Amino acid sequence: MFFTLVGVVKEMLNETFPHQKEEERSFNVPVNSSEQDQAECADAALVEEQRPRLERILTPRFVLAIFTALNFIIYYDRGALSGSLASIKGDKSIAGDSKTLTDTKVGFIVSGFMIGYMTTSPLFAAFGGIVPSKWIIVGGMVVWAIACVGTGSATTYAALLVCRIFVGVGEAAFVGFTVTTIDRIAPSGSRTLWIGTFYSMIPVGTAVGMVVGGSVGSLGTIGPTQGWRIVFFTEVLASIPIVLANAFLPSIYNLRSDSDETEYYSLHKATWILIKNLNYLLIVFGYAMYSFVVGAFAVWGIPMLIQGKMRLSYINASLILGGVTALTGVLGSVAGGFVLDKIGGTSGSLNLIRGQLLLILLILLSVALGIAAFFLENIVGFTFLLTLSVFALFMVTAPVNAAIMNVVPPELKAYAVSYSVFLIHALGDFPSPTFAGFLSDHVFSKGCPLHNISLCDLDTGNHCRWVNNTDDASSGHCVNEYQLRNALLVVFSMMFLSVPCWLVVYFRLWRAYRRAESLSDSSGLSLVG
């Protein structure tokens, strides 16, 4: 079925753009004699033997594996936080005098992480011209590890918030250099597939983290400490060998080498060039709306399944949402890169146009299926439609990141990725968890959170119900069964804003392509005459 879909998309795009030039379809490979082939093979073997042993062992595929594993770990941390939010919300040392954190405060724990993440990522990109990129990544991951230990050790809301901000700072050092390095070292025919493989760890890491955080957190106290705290301690231990492997990468994998003669733009110059690139800004803004939805759903998806009409247990909600996210995340992210490579990749203006059309189709499909899923109260139907919606959503990941890197000059790719991180989080998953929490608390709750346990059960007209914070029902809070669902419906609908952004880019690229075609034809006629 998937390959049939690929064929249909490819045929549709070929019908839309039938006049692709031959030079955009294939490489011009000269035909050599057998003697020349043998000589070239011998030279290649000699060069391979002369390379340092470490470079021969740590191949581009090994680098992809290291970066992909690091991406898994940092998104595992984010998922673990989302999965632990219910436990953190009822933690008396974190909640303080209020005994239970409000949804707005809980959402800000996630948004606070984004403060450090999005504000420092462009700064790390600027350091790339001075410090080898692998040491920036290693230094950032050390900061990340210390902050994760602090997260598990925090005894106040303020301390927890500060630690999550520094977790974001550490991750910011990682994000700007990894995907641009992968784009540089990947085989030309599989570039988007490699990028998709790297980004597939976003949903996988998030999903596994949500399941582990939710399951371990629901166990309450384990030995001398609470379960949710243990989750953050153990992830740091798991990251140590991966960070050490990154430290031993050969210098050829640094984003910029000492022999690189191309200009490395300063922060202010690169910023000005990117601000003037309307295609880049529109692609990133559309991506921010994608991030807006993913960020809110990652935080509030599990609580919605627990507090809503389906009334799932914490473990079941974590397993269902985590399973859907992991399965569709891997398949969707890789499938998005695979489909884009099959319809032409990202090299050439015509293939960029095709990529934009693919993004638009995927977003429309995802939004339609997602909104339909929210109105279902049957867990089977909800899970089925949500799976299809999230699969289409994650197919966007590789094509949109490839587009971001291919509408800017090569020397600005690191800046383009770093600024895209800043913008998609500033406009996307930084405000969305808090925004959804605000809608839940103040727009759709219908006064239910003000009730005690006896009044809560009596207010059936407003669909109020009591939700226990602990297994022994020693504490809890009153909610409206539809407050989180309605808040997420509003958030999910905002992804429609991606469509006009990417449509404008599509028409701008198409117009530029047709203009170039006209100039080429005119030049050809004049030469013939």
ABEGO torsion letter per residue (X at the ends): XAAAAAAAAAAAAAAABAABBAAAABBBBBBBBAAAAAAAAAAAAAAAAABBAAAAABBAAAAAAAAAAAAAAAAAAAAAAAAAAAAAAABAAAAEAAGBBBAAAAAAAAAAAAAAAAAAAAAAAAAAAABBAAAAAAAAAAAAAAAAAAAAABABAAAAAAAAAAAAAAAAAAAAAAAAAAAAABBAAAAAAAAAAAAAAAAAAAAAAAAAAAAAAAAEBBEABBAAAAAAAAAAAAAAAAAAAAAABBAAABABBAABABBBBBAAAAAAAAAABAAAAAAAAAAAAAAAAAAAAAAAAAAAAAABAAGBBAAAAAAAAAAAAAAAAAAAAAAAAAAAAAAGEABEAAAAAAAAAAAAAAAAAAAAAAAAAAABABAAAAAAAAAAAAAAAAAAAAAAAAAAAAABBAAAAAAAAAAAAAAAAAABAAAAAAAAAAAAAAAAAGGAAABBAAAAAABAAAGBBBBBABAAGABBBBBBAAAAAAAAAAAAAAAAAAAAAAAAAAAAAAAAAAAAAAAAAAAAAAAAX
